Amino acid sequence: MVDCHSVMKRLWEYLDGELPLEEAQGLREHLAVCARCYPQYQFQLAFLAALARAHAGPAASPRPEFARRLRAALAMVESSPSF
């Protein structure tokens, strides 16, 4: 099984669908059972969804509410313990 450090190191690649099938399967299995990594996975997945919603609108700068949420999310990540 893949360890937490390896999952965190490759999580963005996993979310972007850039990992080989076997590696992606290992991360998926780890995330299914790891209470430490799964919340970070959920956060990064929500972050990508928020970016997609922000880019679905007009090409203008991000709405103030999105910018506020993004700053709050980044502050939360910066203050959480690292892997």
Backbone as a printed PyTorch tensor [residue, N CA C, xyz], in Angstrom:
tensor([[[  0.8460,  -1.1870,   0.0000],
         [  0.0000,   0.0000,   0.0000],
         [  0.8890,   1.2480,   0.0000]],

        [[  0.3860,   2.3060,  -0.5480],
         [  1.0880,   3.5860,  -0.6400],
         [  1.0410,   4.2940,   0.7210]],

        [[  2.1380,   4.9720,   1.1020],
         [  2.1420,   5.6860,   2.3840],
         [  1.6090,   7.1130,   2.2120]],

        [[  1.2960,   7.7610,   3.3330],
         [  0.6990,   9.1010,   3.3270],
         [  1.5800,  10.1260,   2.6100]],

        [[  2.8640,  10.0760,   2.8620],
         [  3.7770,  11.0390,   2.2290],
         [  3.7120,  10.9320,   0.7040]],

        [[  3.7170,   9.7060,   0.2040],
         [  3.6490,   9.4920,  -1.2500],
         [  2.3240,   9.9880,  -1.8270]],

        [[  1.2370,   9.7730,  -1.0840],
         [ -0.0700,  10.2360,  -1.5500],
         [ -0.0850,  11.7580,  -1.6510]],

        [[  0.3720,  12.4400,  -0.6120],
         [  0.3630,  13.8970,  -0.6220],
         [  1.2780,  14.4550,  -1.7240]],

        [[  2.3680,  13.7850,  -1.9660],
         [  3.3250,  14.2280,  -2.9880],
         [  2.7330,  14.1090,  -4.3920]],

        [[  1.8720,  13.1250,  -4.6080],
         [  1.3340,  12.8570,  -5.9530],
         [ -0.1440,  13.1960,  -6.1110]],

        [[ -0.7550,  13.8260,  -5.0920],
         [ -2.2010,  14.0380,  -5.1080],
         [ -2.6680,  14.9120,  -6.2700]],

        [[ -1.9390,  15.9920,  -6.5570],
         [ -2.3660,  16.8470,  -7.6800],
         [ -2.3000,  16.0790,  -8.9980]],

        [[ -1.2700,  15.2860,  -9.1820],
         [ -1.1660,  14.4830, -10.4080],
         [ -2.3280,  13.4840, -10.4870]],

        [[ -2.6770,  12.9100,  -9.3470],
         [ -3.8170,  11.9830,  -9.2980],
         [ -5.1050,  12.6950,  -9.7080]],

        [[ -5.3320,  13.8580,  -9.1190],
         [ -6.5580,  14.6100,  -9.4170],
         [ -6.6020,  15.0710, -10.8760]],

        [[ -5.4440,  15.3220, -11.4550],
         [ -5.3760,  15.7450, -12.8550],
         [ -5.4080,  14.5740, -13.8260]],

        [[ -5.4450,  13.3490, -13.2940],
         [ -5.4840,  12.1710, -14.1560],
         [ -4.1720,  11.9210, -14.8700]],

        [[ -3.0600,  12.3190, -14.2590],
         [ -1.7560,  12.2170, -14.9030],
         [ -0.9220,  11.0300, -14.4260]],

        [[ -1.4600,  10.2130, -13.5290],
         [ -0.7000,   9.0670, -13.0290],
         [ -0.9960,   7.8240, -13.8620]],

        [[  0.0020,   6.9500, -13.9900],
         [ -0.2710,   5.6610, -14.6310],
         [ -1.3690,   4.9280, -13.8660]],

        [[ -2.0930,   4.0760, -14.5440],
         [ -3.2530,   3.3940, -13.9780],
         [ -2.9360,   2.6770, -12.6640]],

        [[ -1.8190,   1.9650, -12.6160],
         [ -1.4630,   1.2160, -11.4050],
         [ -1.1820,   2.1540, -10.2280]],

        [[ -0.4760,   3.2530, -10.4840],
         [ -0.2110,   4.2270,  -9.4120],
         [ -1.4980,   4.8830,  -8.9380]],

        [[ -2.3540,   5.2490,  -9.8640],
         [ -3.6360,   5.8750,  -9.5220],
         [ -4.4620,   4.9230,  -8.6600]],

        [[ -4.4420,   3.6430,  -8.9880],
         [ -5.1820,   2.6520,  -8.2030],
         [ -4.6410,   2.5800,  -6.7800]],

        [[ -3.3210,   2.6480,  -6.6190],
         [ -2.7230,   2.6270,  -5.2860],
         [ -3.1490,   3.8240,  -4.4620]],

        [[ -3.1640,   5.0090,  -5.0680],
         [ -3.6040,   6.2060,  -4.3570],
         [ -5.0810,   6.1060,  -4.0010]],

        [[ -5.8830,   5.6240,  -4.9470],
         [ -7.3250,   5.4970,  -4.7110],
         [ -7.5900,   4.5480,  -3.5280]],

        [[ -6.8750,   3.4430,  -3.4750],
         [ -7.0420,   2.4960,  -2.3740],
         [ -6.6250,   3.1180,  -1.0430]],

        [[ -5.5350,   3.8590,  -1.0480],
         [ -5.0730,   4.5180,   0.1760],
         [ -6.1000,   5.5470,   0.6500]],

        [[ -6.5820,   6.3720,  -0.2700],
         [ -7.5440,   7.4100,   0.0900],
         [ -8.8500,   6.8160,   0.6320]],

        [[ -9.1900,   5.6210,   0.1820],
         [-10.4280,   4.9800,   0.6360],
         [-10.3740,   4.5760,   2.1050]],

        [[ -9.1650,   4.4280,   2.6560],
         [ -9.0630,   3.9490,   4.0380],
         [ -8.3070,   4.9030,   4.9670]],

        [[ -7.7030,   5.9500,   4.4560],
         [ -6.8520,   6.8080,   5.2830],
         [ -7.6070,   8.0630,   5.7670]],

        [[ -7.8410,   8.1150,   7.0690],
         [ -8.5400,   9.2630,   7.6570],
         [ -7.6690,  10.5090,   7.6550]],

        [[ -6.3770,  10.3650,   7.4840],
         [ -5.4720,  11.5180,   7.4650],
         [ -5.4130,  12.1620,   6.0740]],

        [[ -5.3640,  11.3580,   5.0430],
         [ -5.2140,  11.8760,   3.6750],
         [ -6.5380,  12.2600,   3.0140]],

        [[ -7.6050,  11.5560,   3.3310],
         [ -8.8700,  11.7810,   2.6510],
         [ -9.3750,  13.2260,   2.7700]],

        [[ -9.2910,  13.8720,   3.9480],
         [ -9.7460,  15.2670,   4.0160],
         [ -8.9530,  16.2000,   3.0930]],

        [[ -7.6630,  15.9620,   2.9490],
         [ -6.8610,  16.7880,   2.0360],
         [ -7.2890,  16.5390,   0.5960]],

        [[ -7.5780,  15.3000,   0.2670],
         [ -8.0910,  14.9600,  -1.0550],
         [ -9.4080,  15.6950,  -1.3170]],

        [[-10.3230,  15.6570,  -0.3430],
         [-11.6030,  16.3540,  -0.4950],
         [-11.3940,  17.8520,  -0.6940]],

        [[-10.4680,  18.4360,   0.0740],
         [-10.1960,  19.8590,  -0.0430],
         [ -9.6760,  20.1980,  -1.4340]],

        [[ -8.7060,  19.4380,  -1.9070],
         [ -8.1280,  19.7330,  -3.2160],
         [ -9.1320,  19.5100,  -4.3390]],

        [[ -9.9780,  18.5160,  -4.1850],
         [-11.0270,  18.2780,  -5.1660],
         [-12.0160,  19.4470,  -5.1890]],

        [[-12.3920,  19.9380,  -4.0070],
         [-13.3010,  21.0940,  -3.9230],
         [-12.6360,  22.3410,  -4.4980]],

        [[-11.3450,  22.4920,  -4.2660],
         [-10.5970,  23.6220,  -4.8080],
         [-10.6440,  23.6060,  -6.3390]],

        [[-10.4030,  22.4420,  -6.9280],
         [-10.4590,  22.3360,  -8.3880],
         [-11.8590,  22.6280,  -8.9200]],

        [[-12.8720,  22.1660,  -8.2030],
         [-14.2540,  22.4390,  -8.6190],
         [-14.5490,  23.9360,  -8.5490]],

        [[-14.0490,  24.6070,  -7.5110],
         [-14.2540,  26.0510,  -7.3810],
         [-13.5490,  26.7920,  -8.5120]],

        [[-12.3560,  26.3560,  -8.8560],
         [-11.6440,  26.9780,  -9.9840],
         [-12.4120,  26.7940, -11.2780]],

        [[-12.9350,  25.5980, -11.4800],
         [-13.7010,  25.3320, -12.6940],
         [-14.9430,  26.2140, -12.7670]],

        [[-15.6380,  26.3710, -11.6280],
         [-16.8240,  27.2470, -11.6100],
         [-16.4300,  28.6950, -11.8780]],

        [[-15.3160,  29.1170, -11.3240],
         [-14.8790,  30.5050, -11.5070],
         [-14.5330,  30.7710, -12.9630]],

        [[-13.9620,  29.7870, -13.6200],
         [-13.5730,  29.9760, -15.0180],
         [-14.7200,  29.7480, -15.9830]],

        [[-15.8310,  29.2260, -15.4900],
         [-16.9890,  28.9980, -16.3490],
         [-17.7240,  30.3030, -16.6400]],

        [[-17.5190,  31.3030, -15.7940],
         [-18.1820,  32.5920, -15.9660],
         [-17.4160,  33.4890, -16.9160]],

        [[-17.7060,  34.7750, -16.8830],
         [-17.0120,  35.7290, -17.7490],
         [-15.5080,  35.7290, -17.4820]],

        [[-14.7540,  36.1950, -18.4500],
         [-13.2910,  36.1910, -18.3590],
         [-12.7530,  37.2810, -17.4340]],

        [[-13.6180,  38.0040, -16.7720],
         [-13.1740,  39.0630, -15.8580],
         [-12.4970,  38.4590, -14.6380]],

        [[-11.9730,  39.3160, -13.7750],
         [-11.3070,  38.8420, -12.5630],
         [-12.2960,  38.0780, -11.6830]],

        [[-11.7790,  37.1850, -10.8040],
         [-12.6780,  36.3870,  -9.9570],
         [-13.6040,  37.2590,  -9.1180]],

        [[-14.7810,  36.7440,  -8.9100],
         [-15.7350,  37.4510,  -8.0710],
         [-15.1420,  37.6320,  -6.6770]],

        [[-15.5030,  38.7090,  -5.9940],
         [-14.9520,  38.9600,  -4.6550],
         [-15.1870,  37.8130,  -3.6780]],

        [[-16.3460,  37.1780,  -3.7320],
         [-16.6250,  36.0670,  -2.8170],
         [-15.6880,  34.8940,  -3.0820]],

        [[-15.4450,  34.5860,  -4.3390],
         [-14.5220,  33.4990,  -4.6700],
         [-13.1160,  33.8350,  -4.1770]],

        [[-12.6760,  35.0590,  -4.4030],
         [-11.3480,  35.4710,  -3.9550],
         [-11.2340,  35.3640,  -2.4370]],

        [[-12.2820,  35.7350,  -1.7160],
         [-12.2770,  35.6270,  -0.2550],
         [-12.1690,  34.1700,   0.1670]],

        [[-12.9580,  33.3090,  -0.4530],
         [-12.9310,  31.8850,  -0.1180],
         [-11.5660,  31.2720,  -0.4410]],

        [[-11.0060,  31.6620,  -1.5490],
         [ -9.7000,  31.1400,  -1.9440],
         [ -8.6340,  31.5320,  -0.9240]],

        [[ -8.6300,  32.8010,  -0.5110],
         [ -7.6620,  33.2460,   0.5050],
         [ -7.8560,  32.4890,   1.8180]],

        [[ -9.1010,  32.2590,   2.2190],
         [ -9.3790,  31.5320,   3.4590],
         [ -8.9080,  30.0800,   3.3530]],

        [[ -9.1460,  29.4600,   2.2050],
         [ -8.7230,  28.0740,   2.0160],
         [ -7.2060,  27.9560,   2.0320]],

        [[ -6.5340,  28.8840,   1.3690],
         [ -5.0750,  28.8630,   1.3600],
         [ -4.5030,  29.0970,   2.7420]],

        [[ -5.1170,  29.9680,   3.5060],
         [ -4.6610,  30.2110,   4.8930],
         [ -4.8380,  28.9520,   5.7220]],

        [[ -5.9300,  28.2160,   5.4910],
         [ -6.1800,  26.9890,   6.2280],
         [ -5.1090,  25.9380,   5.9070]],

        [[ -4.7580,  25.8360,   4.6420],
         [ -3.7320,  24.8650,   4.2210],
         [ -2.3830,  25.2570,   4.8140]],

        [[ -2.0460,  26.5150,   4.7800],
         [ -0.7610,  26.9700,   5.3030],
         [ -0.6390,  26.7350,   6.8060]],

        [[ -1.7430,  26.7640,   7.5190],
         [ -1.6920,  26.5910,   8.9660],
         [ -1.8280,  25.1320,   9.3950]],

        [[ -2.1480,  24.2280,   8.4620],
         [ -2.2900,  22.8100,   8.8310],
         [ -0.9330,  22.1480,   8.8680]],

        [[ -0.8140,  21.0610,   9.6720],
         [  0.4690,  20.3500,   9.7540],
         [  0.8330,  19.7350,   8.4080]],

        [[  2.0960,  19.7640,   8.0750],
         [  2.5310,  19.2050,   6.7900],
         [  2.8020,  17.7200,   6.9310]],

        [[  2.8490,  17.0660,   5.8010],
         [  3.0920,  15.6220,   5.7900],
         [  4.5410,  15.3510,   5.6420]]])
